[in-house]
Amino acid sequence: MMPRREHQHATRRTIREPQFD
């Protein structure tokens, strides 16, 4: 659902925001 560009940024947020995964 998310673009690949956002995915890189989301990878870091995955630790702080599990729901972002």
PyMOL commands that set and color helices and strands:
alter all, ss='L'
color gray80, all
select helices_A, chain A and resi 4-16+18-20
alter helices_A, ss='H'
color red, helices_A
deselect
rebuild
show_as cartoon
